[in-house]
């Protein structure tokens, strides 16, 4: 049976895991940069868009970190998945702490919880992929 296009893409990233690592660094840098901007840099009334951003960006961070750690290998899966999720949640927490020091920004436990939804969703999807192999 032929692999679907997204399975081929994920397999490519697993084979060239260092590209996934570069993407993780790029995403983490983007999160840090956007968190460094004062609140005046964002238009008012973003509402649900910020929640979608939080879920989406941390989903991508977690998904590419999982690819980097596991490389498509299903050995020691639970340990590496747990480590990747722990690192991503820790980054979400430090991101909120960082925002405490940015003028006009504030920390919010709610944002960490929203980030965690994206992180856990990526963990579940990648776990399903690994188990299917």
C-alpha positions as CSV (number, residue, x, y, z in Angstrom):
1,X,0.0,0.0,0.0
2,X,1.3,3.4,-1.0
3,X,1.9,6.0,1.7
4,X,-0.2,9.2,1.7
5,X,1.4,12.5,0.9
6,X,1.5,13.6,4.6
7,X,3.1,10.2,5.6
8,X,5.8,10.8,3.0
9,X,6.4,14.3,4.3
10,X,6.7,13.2,7.9
11,X,8.9,10.3,6.9
12,X,11.2,12.8,5.1
13,X,11.4,14.9,8.3
14,X,12.2,11.7,10.3
15,X,15.0,10.8,7.9
16,X,16.4,14.3,7.9
17,X,15.7,15.0,11.6
18,X,18.2,17.8,11.7
19,X,15.8,19.9,9.5
20,X,13.1,19.3,12.2
21,X,15.6,20.5,14.8
22,X,16.2,23.7,12.9
23,X,12.4,24.1,12.6
24,X,12.1,23.6,16.4
25,X,14.8,26.3,17.0
26,X,13.0,28.7,14.5
27,X,9.6,28.2,16.1
28,X,11.0,28.7,19.7
29,X,12.8,31.8,18.5
30,X,9.6,33.1,16.9
31,X,7.7,32.5,20.1
32,X,10.4,34.3,22.1
33,X,10.4,37.2,19.7
34,X,6.6,37.6,19.7
35,X,6.5,37.4,23.5
36,X,9.1,40.2,23.6
37,X,6.8,42.6,21.8
38,X,4.9,45.0,24.0
39,X,1.1,44.7,24.0
40,X,0.8,47.9,21.9
41,X,2.4,46.0,19.0
42,X,-0.8,43.9,18.6
43,X,-4.1,45.2,17.3
44,X,-6.9,45.2,19.8
45,X,-9.7,42.6,19.8
46,X,-7.7,39.5,18.7
47,X,-9.6,37.3,21.1
48,X,-10.0,33.8,19.6
49,X,-7.1,34.4,17.2
50,X,-4.6,34.4,20.0
51,X,-5.9,31.1,21.3
52,X,-5.6,29.6,17.9
53,X,-2.0,31.0,17.7
54,X,-1.2,29.4,21.1
55,X,-2.5,26.0,20.2
56,X,-1.1,26.0,16.7
57,X,2.4,27.3,17.4
58,X,2.9,24.9,20.4
59,X,1.4,22.0,18.4
60,X,4.1,22.7,15.7
61,X,6.9,23.1,18.3
62,X,5.9,19.8,19.9
63,X,5.4,17.9,16.7
64,X,8.8,18.8,15.3
65,X,10.4,18.2,18.6
66,X,8.9,14.7,18.7
67,X,10.2,14.1,15.1
68,X,13.6,15.3,16.2
69,X,13.7,13.0,19.3
70,X,12.1,9.9,17.9
71,X,13.1,10.0,14.2
72,X,10.3,7.6,13.4
73,X,11.8,5.0,15.8
74,X,9.3,3.3,18.2
75,X,11.9,2.2,20.7
76,X,11.9,4.0,24.1
77,X,8.8,5.8,22.7
78,X,7.1,6.7,26.0
79,X,10.3,8.1,27.5
80,X,11.1,10.3,24.5
81,X,7.5,11.5,24.1
82,X,7.3,12.3,27.8
83,X,10.6,14.3,27.5
84,X,9.4,16.2,24.5
85,X,6.1,17.1,26.1
86,X,7.8,18.1,29.3
87,X,10.3,20.3,27.5
88,X,7.5,22.0,25.5
89,X,5.3,22.6,28.5
90,X,8.4,24.0,30.3
91,X,9.0,26.3,27.4
92,X,5.4,27.5,27.6
93,X,5.8,28.2,31.3
94,X,9.1,30.1,30.8
95,X,7.5,32.0,27.9
96,X,4.8,33.3,30.3
97,X,7.5,34.2,32.9
98,X,9.4,36.1,30.2
99,X,6.2,38.1,29.4
100,X,6.1,39.3,33.0
101,X,9.1,41.4,32.2
102,X,7.8,42.8,29.0
103,X,6.1,46.2,29.3
104,X,2.3,46.0,28.8
105,X,2.3,42.1,28.9
106,X,1.3,39.8,31.7
107,X,1.6,36.2,32.6
108,X,-1.4,33.9,32.4
109,X,-1.8,30.4,33.5
110,X,-4.6,30.1,31.0
111,X,-2.1,30.6,28.2
112,X,0.0,27.7,29.5
113,X,-3.0,25.5,29.6
114,X,-4.0,26.5,26.0
115,X,-0.4,25.9,24.9
116,X,-0.6,22.5,26.5
117,X,-3.6,21.6,24.4
118,X,-1.5,22.0,21.3
119,X,1.4,20.1,22.8
120,X,-0.7,17.2,23.9
121,X,-2.5,17.0,20.6
122,X,0.8,16.7,18.8
123,X,1.9,14.1,21.3
124,X,-1.2,12.0,20.7
125,X,-1.0,12.3,16.9
126,X,2.6,11.4,16.7
127,X,2.2,8.5,19.1
128,X,-0.6,7.1,16.8
129,X,1.8,7.5,13.9
130,X,4.6,5.6,15.7
131,X,2.3,2.8,16.8
132,X,1.0,2.4,13.3
133,X,4.5,1.7,11.9
